[in-house]
Amino acid sequence: MLTNAFRALLLCAALLTGYSPSADAQTIDPFEHGWVLDAEASKLRFMSVKKGNVAETSKFATLSGLITEQGKAQIRVLLDSVDTNIDLRNVRMRFLFFEAFNYPEATISVQLDPAQLRDLHDVRRKFVEVAYTLSLHGVTLEKTADVAVTLISNDRVAITSTAPIAIKLDEFNLEGGREKLQEAASVEIVPVGVVSFDFVFDRAAPGTPPSSAQLTAAPAGASAALETKGEMDREACVGRFEILSHTGNINFSPASARLDPSSYPLLDNLYDIVNRCPSLNIEIAGHTDSDGSDATNQALSERRAGSVSAYLAAKGISQGRMRVVGYGESRPLRPNDSAANKARNRRIEFVVLN
């Protein structure tokens, strides 16, 4: 009787004060209200190995993410925000490796199992294997990863990789990017990247479940390695033009100087760089493979360089800042003995003149 009377007294006190014993506790539903990524507290890193044993760790500065009330988790990675701590290395990664002008983001999708996490409010930390879908560089693949899910507080949770995640570059058509990096930096790079992550989520407010619109509207983080605005100094300009010469993403119709529309994203980035280096003049040089006569290749290389110049001029770059030249087949990067090598020899290069 005394116990029942005491419980009744507690209940009356709770009703009078407005206190609810469950107000500060997570319900049995691990996805209640949904969750939103805390981008500043979250980290996505990848490690690459060059020269046989030199490991470099980089990160992405701009992330967004959510977990819906149904347990669907999504992470969006802005590839332009790749941060290696070195400006021109960032530019190489963006233009040569990730080709962010064509593939601006990567996405990670996971359907979390509520049954695996229903007791998270009791145990606080669980180790689970999750199946995830990674979309990167135009390729979408399903994989698995071992993660730890930690309930930091009733309204904050961390999802962390517990083992290195190996990403084979050839699975995502990134082998060509690795070759361009090797050529530009004169180093040998291992064809596997190792990824780790620490994603921190905050519970959404009741009645405001997260939506996919929050993924695309995410602002850049304070440490974002995005391209800064305004004019660049000579070193930054020269380095960028050299890097753009290695992209191989300026394409033409066969045996023609007509620009293929697939070239426009890179050319728009090129325009931005030329525009932000207003004191510099550049040489736009066309090169061909050895197919066809010397005279034909010489003329074709000149016309292709002219098409690039015309594109930039149409966007507002003065013709007086651009010198158009063609070298035909006289300066090959590689022997013209295979289709792949010939493709690398057909190119547009950029050189600062002053």
C-alpha positions in Angstrom: 0.0 0.0 0.0 2.8 2.4 0.9 4.5 1.7 -2.4 1.3 2.4 -4.4 0.7 5.5 -2.4 4.2 6.8 -3.0 3.9 6.1 -6.8 0.5 8.0 -6.8 2.2 10.9 -5.0 5.0 11.0 -7.6 2.5 11.0 -10.4 0.5 13.9 -8.9 3.7 15.8 -8.5 4.7 15.2 -12.1 1.3 16.4 -13.4 1.5 19.5 -11.3 5.0 20.4 -12.4 4.6 19.4 -16.0 7.6 17.0 -15.7 7.5 13.8 -17.8 9.9 11.0 -16.9 10.4 10.2 -20.6 10.9 13.9 -21.7 14.7 13.6 -21.6 15.0 10.0 -22.7 15.2 8.6 -26.2 12.2 6.5 -27.1 12.5 2.9 -28.3 12.4 4.3 -31.9 16.1 5.1 -32.8 15.1 7.3 -35.8 12.5 9.5 -33.9 12.1 12.9 -35.7 15.1 12.1 -37.9 18.7 13.3 -37.7 20.8 16.1 -39.5 24.5 15.9 -40.0 26.7 18.3 -38.0 29.1 19.1 -40.9 31.6 21.0 -38.7 32.0 18.1 -36.3 32.1 15.4 -39.0 35.1 14.1 -41.0 35.6 12.2 -44.2 39.2 11.3 -44.9 41.0 9.3 -47.5 44.6 8.1 -47.6 46.7 7.6 -50.8 50.2 6.1 -51.1 52.8 7.4 -53.6 56.4 6.6 -54.2 55.9 3.2 -52.8 55.7 4.1 -49.1 54.7 7.8 -48.7 51.2 8.0 -47.3 49.1 11.2 -47.6 45.9 11.8 -45.8 43.3 14.3 -47.2 39.7 15.2 -46.3 36.6 16.8 -47.8 35.6 20.1 -46.2 32.0 20.3 -47.4 29.6 17.6 -46.3 25.9 17.4 -45.7 23.7 14.5 -44.6 20.6 13.3 -42.9 18.9 10.2 -41.4 15.2 10.1 -42.1 12.5 8.9 -39.7 12.5 5.6 -41.7 16.3 5.1 -41.1 17.5 6.0 -44.6 20.9 7.7 -44.2 22.4 9.9 -46.9 25.7 11.8 -47.1 26.6 14.3 -49.9 30.3 15.1 -50.5 31.2 18.1 -52.5 34.3 17.0 -54.5 35.5 20.6 -55.1 36.1 20.8 -51.4 38.9 18.2 -51.4 41.6 19.4 -49.0 45.1 18.1 -49.1 46.5 21.2 -47.3 48.3 22.3 -50.5 46.6 24.6 -53.0 47.9 23.2 -56.3 47.5 19.7 -55.1 43.9 20.4 -54.4 43.6 21.7 -57.9 45.2 18.5 -59.3 42.8 16.4 -57.4 39.8 18.4 -58.5 40.6 18.7 -62.2 42.7 15.6 -62.9 41.5 12.9 -60.5 37.9 13.6 -59.5 37.1 15.6 -62.7 34.8 17.6 -60.4 33.7 19.9 -63.3 31.8 16.8 -64.7 31.2 14.9 -61.4 30.7 17.6 -58.8 29.7 15.3 -55.9 29.7 11.9 -54.4 26.8 10.4 -52.4 26.6 7.6 -49.8 23.3 6.0 -49.1 22.5 3.5 -46.3 19.3 1.9 -45.1 19.8 1.4 -41.4 18.0 -1.5 -39.7 15.9 -0.3 -36.7 16.1 -3.8 -35.2 19.9 -3.4 -34.9 19.6 -0.1 -33.1 16.4 -0.4 -31.0 18.4 -0.9 -27.8 20.9 1.9 -28.5 19.4 4.1 -25.8 20.3 1.3 -23.3 23.7 0.1 -24.5 24.8 3.5 -25.9 27.3 2.0 -28.4 26.8 -0.7 -31.0 29.1 -2.3 -33.6 27.2 -3.2 -36.8 27.9 -4.1 -40.4 26.0 -1.9 -42.9 25.4 -2.2 -46.6 25.9 1.1 -48.4 25.7 2.5 -51.9 28.4 4.8 -53.1 28.0 6.9 -56.2 31.3 8.4 -57.4 32.6 9.6 -60.8 29.5 8.4 -62.6 29.6 4.9 -61.1 27.3 3.5 -58.4 28.3 0.4 -56.5 27.0 -1.5 -53.4 29.5 -2.3 -50.6 29.6 -3.1 -46.9 31.4 -1.4 -44.0 31.9 -2.1 -40.2 30.7 0.9 -38.2 30.3 1.9 -34.6 27.0 3.8 -33.7 27.4 5.8 -30.5 24.7 7.7 -28.7 26.6 10.7 -27.4 23.5 12.1 -25.8 19.7 11.7 -26.3 19.9 14.1 -29.3 23.4 13.5 -30.7 24.8 10.3 -32.3 28.1 9.5 -34.0 28.5 6.9 -36.8 32.2 6.0 -37.2 34.1 3.5 -39.4 35.9 0.9 -37.3 38.0 -0.6 -40.1 39.7 1.0 -43.1 37.6 1.0 -46.3 39.5 0.2 -49.4 38.3 1.9 -52.6 39.7 0.4 -55.8 40.2 3.1 -58.3 39.4 1.0 -61.4 35.9 0.2 -59.9 35.0 3.9 -60.2 36.7 4.6 -63.5 39.4 6.6 -61.7 42.4 4.9 -63.2 42.7 7.6 -65.9 42.7 10.2 -63.2 45.5 8.4 -61.4 47.5 8.3 -64.6 47.0 12.0 -65.1 48.1 12.7 -61.5 51.2 10.6 -62.0 52.1 12.4 -65.2 51.5 15.9 -63.7 53.4 15.2 -60.4 56.0 12.7 -61.7 55.2 10.2 -59.0 53.9 6.6 -58.9 50.5 6.3 -57.0 49.0 3.1 -55.6 45.7 2.4 -57.4 43.8 2.0 -54.1 42.4 4.7 -51.7 41.7 4.0 -48.0 38.7 5.8 -46.6 37.6 6.5 -43.0 34.8 8.6 -41.6 33.3 10.1 -38.4 29.8 11.4 -39.0 28.0 13.2 -36.2 24.2 13.8 -36.3 21.9 15.9 -34.2 18.2 14.9 -33.8 15.8 17.1 -35.7 13.2 19.1 -33.8 9.8 17.5 -33.5 7.6 18.2 -36.5 10.6 19.1 -38.7 11.8 15.9 -40.3 14.9 16.3 -42.5 14.4 16.3 -46.3 16.6 15.8 -49.3 16.5 19.6 -49.9 18.8 20.0 -46.9 21.5 17.9 -48.7 21.8 20.2 -51.6 21.5 23.4 -49.6 24.3 22.7 -47.3 26.8 25.6 -46.8 30.5 25.3 -47.1 32.3 24.5 -43.9 34.5 27.1 -42.2 37.6 25.1 -43.3 36.4 24.4 -46.8 39.2 24.1 -49.4 37.0 25.6 -52.1 38.4 27.9 -54.7 38.7 31.4 -53.2 37.3 34.4 -55.1 39.2 37.3 -56.6 42.4 37.6 -58.5 45.2 35.0 -58.0 48.9 35.6 -57.9 51.3 34.5 -60.6 52.3 31.2 -59.0 48.7 30.2 -58.5 47.9 31.1 -62.2 50.9 29.4 -63.7 50.2 26.2 -61.7 46.6 26.1 -62.7 47.3 26.5 -66.4 49.9 23.7 -66.2 47.4 21.4 -64.5 44.6 22.2 -67.1 47.1 21.1 -69.8 46.9 17.6 -68.4 43.2 17.2 -68.1 42.5 15.7 -71.6 38.9 16.9 -71.2 38.8 19.3 -74.2 37.2 17.2 -76.9 36.4 17.8 -80.6 34.4 16.0 -83.2 36.6 13.5 -85.1 39.0 15.2 -87.6 37.3 18.4 -86.8 37.9 21.6 -84.9 34.3 21.8 -83.6 34.2 21.6 -79.8 32.2 18.7 -78.4 29.7 19.9 -75.7 31.4 17.6 -73.2 34.2 20.2 -73.2 32.1 23.1 -72.0 32.3 22.4 -68.2 36.1 22.4 -68.3 36.2 25.4 -70.6 33.9 27.3 -68.2 36.4 26.6 -65.4 39.2 27.6 -67.7 37.4 30.9 -68.3 37.1 31.5 -64.6 40.9 31.0 -64.1 41.9 33.2 -67.1 39.5 35.9 -65.8 41.1 35.8 -62.4 44.6 36.2 -63.8 44.0 39.5 -65.7 47.7 40.5 -65.8 48.8 37.3 -67.7 48.6 36.5 -71.4 48.5 32.8 -72.4 49.4 30.6 -75.2 46.7 28.1 -76.3 48.5 25.3 -78.1 46.9 22.5 -80.2 48.5 19.1 -80.6 47.5 16.0 -82.6 48.5 12.4 -82.9 50.4 11.1 -86.0 47.4 9.9 -88.0 47.2 11.8 -91.2 49.7 14.0 -93.0 52.0 16.5 -91.3 50.3 19.4 -93.1 46.8 18.2 -92.2 47.7 17.7 -88.5 49.4 21.1 -88.4 46.3 22.9 -89.7 44.0 20.8 -87.5 46.0 21.7 -84.3 45.8 25.4 -85.2 42.1 25.3 -85.8 41.4 23.4 -82.6 43.4 25.9 -80.5 41.5 28.6 -82.3 38.2 27.1 -81.3 39.2 27.2 -77.6 40.3 30.8 -78.0 37.0 31.7 -79.6 35.0 30.1 -76.8 36.9 32.1 -74.2 36.6 35.3 -76.3 32.8 34.8 -76.5 32.7 34.7 -72.7 34.6 38.0 -72.5 38.3 37.2 -72.5 40.2 39.7 -74.8 41.7 38.1 -77.9 44.8 40.2 -77.3 45.5 38.1 -74.2 45.6 34.8 -76.1 48.1 33.6 -78.6 46.9 30.7 -80.7 49.5 28.2 -82.0 49.4 24.7 -83.4 52.2 22.1 -83.1 50.6 19.3 -85.1 52.2 16.0 -84.3 55.6 17.4 -83.6 55.4 17.2 -79.7 53.9 13.9 -78.7 53.7 13.1 -75.0 53.8 9.4 -75.7 54.7 7.1 -78.7 51.9 7.0 -81.2 51.7 3.2 -81.0 48.3 2.7 -79.3 44.8 4.2 -79.2 45.3 5.3 -75.6 48.6 6.9 -76.3 47.2 8.7 -79.4 44.3 10.0 -77.3 46.8 11.5 -74.8 48.7 13.2 -77.7 45.6 14.9 -79.0 45.4 17.7 -76.5 45.2 21.5 -75.8 48.0 23.0 -73.6 48.2 26.4 -71.9 51.4 28.3 -71.2 51.7 31.7 -69.5 53.6 34.1 -71.8 54.5 36.9 -69.4 
